[in-house]
Each structure stands twice: as structure tokens, then as C-alpha cells.
Amino acid sequence: MLFTEVAVTSAHKITQLKVPLYADPRRAAELSCHFEMDDQKLHSVKWYRDIHEIFRYNPSQKPPIRLFNITGIMVQGGDCQKDSCMVRVMPPPIATRAAYSCEVSTEGPKFQIARQTKHMTVVAMPDKDPIIIGAPKLVKPGEQILLNCTSDYSLPPSDINWYIDNELAKTELWQRRELSAPQPGGLRASWRVLRVAVPTTASGSLRVRCEAILPVEPPVVRDAITTITVYSRTQLSKYIANRGTYIEYKASGLIVLIWTFREISKFLSL
């Protein structure tokens, strides 16, 4: 039996249905249903997740409240009054979207039913912006650098895009998104490597931006930006003469990778 968003016409009615648009899997979500009975007598209030009943309040029975735990969700309890009924549910630790319905029925002989439905999506927002690791302050034309962008923990894990001077960077197959081990509630951090070949004709600076996108509707976007100065040989000679030192980033790809993942581990342990 499928539920619709439209309440069934009856002498009584549901005046307000509160279902969070987003629910964090690390804490319980509270759903509430408010109704008016007019001159009708309340028979029962039932809550459904999709097509499965999860909660029932029947004031004429002992005990009046019954909980029905189903696969993927835990019903923690609830409280009902003559004109409202609240239920607490612990969302599953996976990114899902489900319909929650409140059904209010009257006593016989009519047994009229009013029903409303709203949807709730399980999602955990990131608390922090992503972080870019491995960006040098200075580079030379023709040099190659290896960067890493790591997102904060979230559910679902964030997708990551790189931009160089506001243009989407082309990435190689091995530069796919990687995920951390799941944390409480199923949250994961994600990271993605970018190899940048500084053009031999480049000068001035490169503006590199990492964009972490939480794939929900509407998408949640957080980003990090770093600016890398590009020196020509003439400018580099003047810089060395004026400042005394310049660290050349000629480490092998393997050493850079080892260092990068050590930094990722530090970030993830925060």
C-alpha cells in the first residue's frame, strides 16, 4: 500500500506534520504530528516509514504505545496527547531518503482516516572546510607539484573537484577520490590528489581551489584556496640574491606521496 502527500478528507484533520528535512545519523530525530478531532473520538495514531509501521498509539489499549523496529532504523520512543503525537527515531548510518507518514483515525462506526507524509534524508554536514596539503609558496616554470585536498568527515562523503585559475582541472585516472575508514554514524573523510605541471611560459601566480561537494539536494559546497607564486629565472635569481635561500621542490613523486599521506593522517586524527 503506497502513501501519498495528500491528506484523506474527513471530519478531523492533521494541522501540522513536522519531519526534519535532514537527519544526522549520530543523534535521534524527532518527528511530530498535530491534529484536530472536532467532535470525533480518537481511535489511533500510527507512524510509518515508507510502507512499514514503526509506531502506534491507541489510547484504549494497555499499554497505549507500541514500537515497531524495522531493518535500518531504531524507534527510541514517543509521547502522545489528545491533539499531538511525537516519535523519536535513530536514523540508519547510511545516506538514505525515506517517507515518514502520520495516520490519525477515528473511532467507529466511521473509522475515518487522515494522513500526511514528508520525506527525511539522512545526512551529516561537514563542520570544516577542506584542507590543501603540499602547496609550495614558490615554483619555477616547468616544475611539477603534487597537491592533496582532504575534506571533513560527512555523510555521504564529499566529492572533490580541483580548479586552477577558475578552470576545472583535468585529472588522471589514478587521481581518483579516496575515502577514509568510517567513523561513528558512518561518516567518512575523502581526499583527492592533483598533479600540476607549471607551464614553462607561466609567470605571476597560480590560483588553486579545492571544492568539496556534499551530494545532497541542494548540494552543500565548501572550498579551500591557495595561491602559488611562479617565478621566472630572472625573478628567481633576484629573489635568491635578496632573500638568500630558495627551496627547490625536486623531491621524487614517492617521497611527496609519503609526506602527503602522513599529513592526511595528522588531519584525520584531529
Contacts in CASP RR format, 6 or more apart in sequence:
PFRMAT RR
TARGET T0000
AUTHOR 0000-0000-0000
METHOD contacts of the structure
MODEL  1
MLFTEVAVTSAHKITQLKVPLYADPRRAAELSCHFEMDDQKLHSVKWYRD
IHEIFRYNPSQKPPIRLFNITGIMVQGGDCQKDSCMVRVMPPPIATRAAY
SCEVSTEGPKFQIARQTKHMTVVAMPDKDPIIIGAPKLVKPGEQILLNCT
SDYSLPPSDINWYIDNELAKTELWQRRELSAPQPGGLRASWRVLRVAVPT
TASGSLRVRCEAILPVEPPVVRDAITTITVYSRTQLSKYIANRGTYIEYK
ASGLIVLIWTFREISKFLSL
1 51 0 8 1.000
2 51 0 8 1.000
3 48 0 8 1.000
3 51 0 8 1.000
3 99 0 8 1.000
3 101 0 8 1.000
3 115 0 8 1.000
3 117 0 8 1.000
4 117 0 8 1.000
5 116 0 8 1.000
5 117 0 8 1.000
7 13 0 8 1.000
7 14 0 8 1.000
7 114 0 8 1.000
7 115 0 8 1.000
7 116 0 8 1.000
8 112 0 8 1.000
8 113 0 8 1.000
8 114 0 8 1.000
8 115 0 8 1.000
10 40 0 8 1.000
10 106 0 8 1.000
10 112 0 8 1.000
10 113 0 8 1.000
10 114 0 8 1.000
11 38 0 8 1.000
11 39 0 8 1.000
11 40 0 8 1.000
11 106 0 8 1.000
11 110 0 8 1.000
11 112 0 8 1.000
12 35 0 8 1.000
12 36 0 8 1.000
12 37 0 8 1.000
12 38 0 8 1.000
12 40 0 8 1.000
12 104 0 8 1.000
12 106 0 8 1.000
12 112 0 8 1.000
12 114 0 8 1.000
13 35 0 8 1.000
13 36 0 8 1.000
13 114 0 8 1.000
14 33 0 8 1.000
14 34 0 8 1.000
14 35 0 8 1.000
14 102 0 8 1.000
14 104 0 8 1.000
14 114 0 8 1.000
14 115 0 8 1.000
14 116 0 8 1.000
15 34 0 8 1.000
15 35 0 8 1.000
15 36 0 8 1.000
16 32 0 8 1.000
16 33 0 8 1.000
16 34 0 8 1.000
17 32 0 8 1.000
17 33 0 8 1.000
17 34 0 8 1.000
17 102 0 8 1.000
17 116 0 8 1.000
17 117 0 8 1.000
17 118 0 8 1.000
18 30 0 8 1.000
18 31 0 8 1.000
18 32 0 8 1.000
18 33 0 8 1.000
18 34 0 8 1.000
19 31 0 8 1.000
19 100 0 8 1.000
19 118 0 8 1.000
19 119 0 8 1.000
19 120 0 8 1.000
20 29 0 8 1.000
20 30 0 8 1.000
20 31 0 8 1.000
20 120 0 8 1.000
21 119 0 8 1.000
21 120 0 8 1.000
21 121 0 8 1.000
22 120 0 8 1.000
22 121 0 8 1.000
22 122 0 8 1.000
22 123 0 8 1.000
22 125 0 8 1.000
22 216 0 8 1.000
23 29 0 8 1.000
23 91 0 8 1.000
23 120 0 8 1.000
23 121 0 8 1.000
23 122 0 8 1.000
23 123 0 8 1.000
24 91 0 8 1.000
24 122 0 8 1.000
24 123 0 8 1.000
24 124 0 8 1.000
24 125 0 8 1.000
25 90 0 8 1.000
25 91 0 8 1.000
25 92 0 8 1.000
25 93 0 8 1.000
25 94 0 8 1.000
25 122 0 8 1.000
25 124 0 8 1.000
25 155 0 8 1.000
25 185 0 8 1.000
25 186 0 8 1.000
25 187 0 8 1.000
26 124 0 8 1.000
26 184 0 8 1.000
26 185 0 8 1.000
26 187 0 8 1.000
27 90 0 8 1.000
28 76 0 8 1.000
28 88 0 8 1.000
28 89 0 8 1.000
28 90 0 8 1.000
29 88 0 8 1.000
29 89 0 8 1.000
29 90 0 8 1.000
29 91 0 8 1.000
29 120 0 8 1.000
30 86 0 8 1.000
30 87 0 8 1.000
30 88 0 8 1.000
31 47 0 8 1.000
31 86 0 8 1.000
31 87 0 8 1.000
31 88 0 8 1.000
31 89 0 8 1.000
31 100 0 8 1.000
31 102 0 8 1.000
31 120 0 8 1.000
32 84 0 8 1.000
32 85 0 8 1.000
32 86 0 8 1.000
32 87 0 8 1.000
33 45 0 8 1.000
33 47 0 8 1.000
33 84 0 8 1.000
33 85 0 8 1.000
33 86 0 8 1.000
33 102 0 8 1.000
33 104 0 8 1.000
33 116 0 8 1.000
34 83 0 8 1.000
34 84 0 8 1.000
35 45 0 8 1.000
35 83 0 8 1.000
35 84 0 8 1.000
35 85 0 8 1.000
35 102 0 8 1.000
35 104 0 8 1.000
35 114 0 8 1.000
36 83 0 8 1.000
37 82 0 8 1.000
37 83 0 8 1.000
37 106 0 8 1.000
40 106 0 8 1.000
40 107 0 8 1.000
40 110 0 8 1.000
40 112 0 8 1.000
41 106 0 8 1.000
41 107 0 8 1.000
42 59 0 8 1.000
42 82 0 8 1.000
42 104 0 8 1.000
42 105 0 8 1.000
42 106 0 8 1.000
42 107 0 8 1.000
43 58 0 8 1.000
43 60 0 8 1.000
43 105 0 8 1.000
43 106 0 8 1.000
43 107 0 8 1.000
43 108 0 8 1.000
43 111 0 8 1.000
44 56 0 8 1.000
44 57 0 8 1.000
44 58 0 8 1.000
44 104 0 8 1.000
44 105 0 8 1.000
45 56 0 8 1.000
45 57 0 8 1.000
45 80 0 8 1.000
45 85 0 8 1.000
45 102 0 8 1.000
45 103 0 8 1.000
45 104 0 8 1.000
45 105 0 8 1.000
46 53 0 8 1.000
46 55 0 8 1.000
46 56 0 8 1.000
46 57 0 8 1.000
46 102 0 8 1.000
46 103 0 8 1.000
46 105 0 8 1.000
47 53 0 8 1.000
47 54 0 8 1.000
47 55 0 8 1.000
47 56 0 8 1.000
47 85 0 8 1.000
47 87 0 8 1.000
47 100 0 8 1.000
47 101 0 8 1.000
47 102 0 8 1.000
47 103 0 8 1.000
48 54 0 8 1.000
48 99 0 8 1.000
48 100 0 8 1.000
48 101 0 8 1.000
48 103 0 8 1.000
49 70 0 8 1.000
49 73 0 8 1.000
49 89 0 8 1.000
49 98 0 8 1.000
49 99 0 8 1.000
49 100 0 8 1.000
50 98 0 8 1.000
50 99 0 8 1.000
52 68 0 8 1.000
52 70 0 8 1.000
53 68 0 8 1.000
54 67 0 8 1.000
54 68 0 8 1.000
54 69 0 8 1.000
54 70 0 8 1.000
54 73 0 8 1.000
54 75 0 8 1.000
54 87 0 8 1.000
54 89 0 8 1.000
55 65 0 8 1.000
55 66 0 8 1.000
55 67 0 8 1.000
55 68 0 8 1.000
55 75 0 8 1.000
55 77 0 8 1.000
55 78 0 8 1.000
55 85 0 8 1.000
55 87 0 8 1.000
56 65 0 8 1.000
56 66 0 8 1.000
56 68 0 8 1.000
57 64 0 8 1.000
57 65 0 8 1.000
57 80 0 8 1.000
57 85 0 8 1.000
58 64 0 8 1.000
58 66 0 8 1.000
59 80 0 8 1.000
64 80 0 8 1.000
65 77 0 8 1.000
65 78 0 8 1.000
65 80 0 8 1.000
67 75 0 8 1.000
67 77 0 8 1.000
68 75 0 8 1.000
69 75 0 8 1.000
72 92 0 8 1.000
73 89 0 8 1.000
73 90 0 8 1.000
73 91 0 8 1.000
73 92 0 8 1.000
74 89 0 8 1.000
74 90 0 8 1.000
75 87 0 8 1.000
75 88 0 8 1.000
75 89 0 8 1.000
75 90 0 8 1.000
76 88 0 8 1.000
76 89 0 8 1.000
76 90 0 8 1.000
77 87 0 8 1.000
77 88 0 8 1.000
78 85 0 8 1.000
78 86 0 8 1.000
78 87 0 8 1.000
78 88 0 8 1.000
79 85 0 8 1.000
79 86 0 8 1.000
80 86 0 8 1.000
85 102 0 8 1.000
91 120 0 8 1.000
91 122 0 8 1.000
92 122 0 8 1.000
93 122 0 8 1.000
93 155 0 8 1.000
93 182 0 8 1.000
93 185 0 8 1.000
93 186 0 8 1.000
94 122 0 8 1.000
94 155 0 8 1.000
94 186 0 8 1.000
95 121 0 8 1.000
95 122 0 8 1.000
95 123 0 8 1.000
95 155 0 8 1.000
95 156 0 8 1.000
95 216 0 8 1.000
96 121 0 8 1.000
96 122 0 8 1.000
97 119 0 8 1.000
97 120 0 8 1.000
97 121 0 8 1.000
97 122 0 8 1.000
98 119 0 8 1.000
98 120 0 8 1.000
99 117 0 8 1.000
99 118 0 8 1.000
99 119 0 8 1.000
100 117 0 8 1.000
100 118 0 8 1.000
100 119 0 8 1.000
100 120 0 8 1.000
101 115 0 8 1.000
101 116 0 8 1.000
101 117 0 8 1.000
102 115 0 8 1.000
102 116 0 8 1.000
102 117 0 8 1.000
103 113 0 8 1.000
103 114 0 8 1.000
103 115 0 8 1.000
104 113 0 8 1.000
104 114 0 8 1.000
104 115 0 8 1.000
105 111 0 8 1.000
105 112 0 8 1.000
105 113 0 8 1.000
105 114 0 8 1.000
106 112 0 8 1.000
106 113 0 8 1.000
121 216 0 8 1.000
122 155 0 8 1.000
123 154 0 8 1.000
123 155 0 8 1.000
123 156 0 8 1.000
123 214 0 8 1.000
123 216 0 8 1.000
124 153 0 8 1.000
124 154 0 8 1.000
124 155 0 8 1.000
124 185 0 8 1.000
124 186 0 8 1.000
124 187 0 8 1.000
125 154 0 8 1.000
125 214 0 8 1.000
125 220 0 8 1.000
126 151 0 8 1.000
126 152 0 8 1.000
126 153 0 8 1.000
126 154 0 8 1.000
126 158 0 8 1.000
126 212 0 8 1.000
126 214 0 8 1.000
126 220 0 8 1.000
126 222 0 8 1.000
127 152 0 8 1.000
127 153 0 8 1.000
128 152 0 8 1.000
128 222 0 8 1.000
129 152 0 8 1.000
129 212 0 8 1.000
129 222 0 8 1.000
129 223 0 8 1.000
129 224 0 8 1.000
130 149 0 8 1.000
130 150 0 8 1.000
130 151 0 8 1.000
130 152 0 8 1.000
130 158 0 8 1.000
130 160 0 8 1.000
130 210 0 8 1.000
130 211 0 8 1.000
130 212 0 8 1.000
130 222 0 8 1.000
130 223 0 8 1.000
130 224 0 8 1.000
131 149 0 8 1.000
131 150 0 8 1.000
131 224 0 8 1.000
131 267 0 8 1.000
132 147 0 8 1.000
132 148 0 8 1.000
132 149 0 8 1.000
132 208 0 8 1.000
132 210 0 8 1.000
132 224 0 8 1.000
132 225 0 8 1.000
132 226 0 8 1.000
133 147 0 8 1.000
133 148 0 8 1.000
133 149 0 8 1.000
133 150 0 8 1.000
133 260 0 8 1.000
133 263 0 8 1.000
133 264 0 8 1.000
133 267 0 8 1.000
134 145 0 8 1.000
134 146 0 8 1.000
134 147 0 8 1.000
134 148 0 8 1.000
134 256 0 8 1.000
134 259 0 8 1.000
134 260 0 8 1.000
134 263 0 8 1.000
135 145 0 8 1.000
135 147 0 8 1.000
135 208 0 8 1.000
135 226 0 8 1.000
135 228 0 8 1.000
136 145 0 8 1.000
136 228 0 8 1.000
136 247 0 8 1.000
136 249 0 8 1.000
137 228 0 8 1.000
137 229 0 8 1.000
138 228 0 8 1.000
138 229 0 8 1.000
138 230 0 8 1.000
138 231 0 8 1.000
138 236 0 8 1.000
138 239 0 8 1.000
138 246 0 8 1.000
138 247 0 8 1.000
139 145 0 8 1.000
139 198 0 8 1.000
139 206 0 8 1.000
139 228 0 8 1.000
139 229 0 8 1.000
139 230 0 8 1.000
139 231 0 8 1.000
139 249 0 8 1.000
140 198 0 8 1.000
140 230 0 8 1.000
140 231 0 8 1.000
140 233 0 8 1.000
140 236 0 8 1.000
140 248 0 8 1.000
141 198 0 8 1.000
141 199 0 8 1.000
141 200 0 8 1.000
141 201 0 8 1.000
141 202 0 8 1.000
141 203 0 8 1.000
141 230 0 8 1.000
141 232 0 8 1.000
141 233 0 8 1.000
142 197 0 8 1.000
142 198 0 8 1.000
142 199 0 8 1.000
142 200 0 8 1.000
142 202 0 8 1.000
143 197 0 8 1.000
143 198 0 8 1.000
143 249 0 8 1.000
144 195 0 8 1.000
144 196 0 8 1.000
144 197 0 8 1.000
144 198 0 8 1.000
145 195 0 8 1.000
145 196 0 8 1.000
145 198 0 8 1.000
145 228 0 8 1.000
145 249 0 8 1.000
146 193 0 8 1.000
146 194 0 8 1.000
146 195 0 8 1.000
146 196 0 8 1.000
146 253 0 8 1.000
146 256 0 8 1.000
146 257 0 8 1.000
146 260 0 8 1.000
147 162 0 8 1.000
147 193 0 8 1.000
147 194 0 8 1.000
147 195 0 8 1.000
147 196 0 8 1.000
147 208 0 8 1.000
147 210 0 8 1.000
148 191 0 8 1.000
148 192 0 8 1.000
148 193 0 8 1.000
148 194 0 8 1.000
148 260 0 8 1.000
148 263 0 8 1.000
148 264 0 8 1.000
149 160 0 8 1.000
149 162 0 8 1.000
149 191 0 8 1.000
149 192 0 8 1.000
149 194 0 8 1.000
149 210 0 8 1.000
149 212 0 8 1.000
149 224 0 8 1.000
150 189 0 8 1.000
150 190 0 8 1.000
150 191 0 8 1.000
150 264 0 8 1.000
150 267 0 8 1.000
150 268 0 8 1.000
151 157 0 8 1.000
151 158 0 8 1.000
151 160 0 8 1.000
151 189 0 8 1.000
151 190 0 8 1.000
151 191 0 8 1.000
151 212 0 8 1.000
151 222 0 8 1.000
152 158 0 8 1.000
152 189 0 8 1.000
152 212 0 8 1.000
152 222 0 8 1.000
153 180 0 8 1.000
153 183 0 8 1.000
153 187 0 8 1.000
153 188 0 8 1.000
153 189 0 8 1.000
154 187 0 8 1.000
154 188 0 8 1.000
154 189 0 8 1.000
154 214 0 8 1.000
155 185 0 8 1.000
155 186 0 8 1.000
155 187 0 8 1.000
155 188 0 8 1.000
156 214 0 8 1.000
156 215 0 8 1.000
156 216 0 8 1.000
157 177 0 8 1.000
157 179 0 8 1.000
157 187 0 8 1.000
157 188 0 8 1.000
157 189 0 8 1.000
157 190 0 8 1.000
158 190 0 8 1.000
158 212 0 8 1.000
158 213 0 8 1.000
158 214 0 8 1.000
158 215 0 8 1.000
158 222 0 8 1.000
159 177 0 8 1.000
159 190 0 8 1.000
159 212 0 8 1.000
159 213 0 8 1.000
159 215 0 8 1.000
160 177 0 8 1.000
160 190 0 8 1.000
160 191 0 8 1.000
160 192 0 8 1.000
160 210 0 8 1.000
160 211 0 8 1.000
160 212 0 8 1.000
160 213 0 8 1.000
161 168 0 8 1.000
161 169 0 8 1.000
161 210 0 8 1.000
161 211 0 8 1.000
161 213 0 8 1.000
162 168 0 8 1.000
162 169 0 8 1.000
162 171 0 8 1.000
162 192 0 8 1.000
162 194 0 8 1.000
162 208 0 8 1.000
162 209 0 8 1.000
162 210 0 8 1.000
162 211 0 8 1.000
163 169 0 8 1.000
163 208 0 8 1.000
163 209 0 8 1.000
163 210 0 8 1.000
163 211 0 8 1.000
164 196 0 8 1.000
164 206 0 8 1.000
164 207 0 8 1.000
164 208 0 8 1.000
164 209 0 8 1.000
165 206 0 8 1.000
165 207 0 8 1.000
166 207 0 8 1.000
166 209 0 8 1.000
169 194 0 8 1.000
169 196 0 8 1.000
171 192 0 8 1.000
171 194 0 8 1.000
172 195 0 8 1.000
175 192 0 8 1.000
175 193 0 8 1.000
175 194 0 8 1.000
175 195 0 8 1.000
176 192 0 8 1.000
177 190 0 8 1.000
177 191 0 8 1.000
177 192 0 8 1.000
178 190 0 8 1.000
178 191 0 8 1.000
178 192 0 8 1.000
179 188 0 8 1.000
179 189 0 8 1.000
179 190 0 8 1.000
180 188 0 8 1.000
180 189 0 8 1.000
180 190 0 8 1.000
180 191 0 8 1.000
180 268 0 8 1.000
181 188 0 8 1.000
182 188 0 8 1.000
189 267 0 8 1.000
189 268 0 8 1.000
190 212 0 8 1.000
191 264 0 8 1.000
192 210 0 8 1.000
193 257 0 8 1.000
193 260 0 8 1.000
194 208 0 8 1.000
196 206 0 8 1.000
196 208 0 8 1.000
198 206 0 8 1.000
198 230 0 8 1.000
202 230 0 8 1.000
203 230 0 8 1.000
203 231 0 8 1.000
203 232 0 8 1.000
203 235 0 8 1.000
204 229 0 8 1.000
204 230 0 8 1.000
204 231 0 8 1.000
205 227 0 8 1.000
205 228 0 8 1.000
205 229 0 8 1.000
205 230 0 8 1.000
206 227 0 8 1.000
206 228 0 8 1.000
206 230 0 8 1.000
207 225 0 8 1.000
207 226 0 8 1.000
207 227 0 8 1.000
208 225 0 8 1.000
208 226 0 8 1.000
208 227 0 8 1.000
208 228 0 8 1.000
209 223 0 8 1.000
209 224 0 8 1.000
209 225 0 8 1.000
209 226 0 8 1.000
210 223 0 8 1.000
210 224 0 8 1.000
210 225 0 8 1.000
211 221 0 8 1.000
211 222 0 8 1.000
211 223 0 8 1.000
212 221 0 8 1.000
212 222 0 8 1.000
212 223 0 8 1.000
213 219 0 8 1.000
213 220 0 8 1.000
213 221 0 8 1.000
214 220 0 8 1.000
214 221 0 8 1.000
214 222 0 8 1.000
231 239 0 8 1.000
236 246 0 8 1.000
239 246 0 8 1.000
240 246 0 8 1.000
251 259 0 8 1.000
END
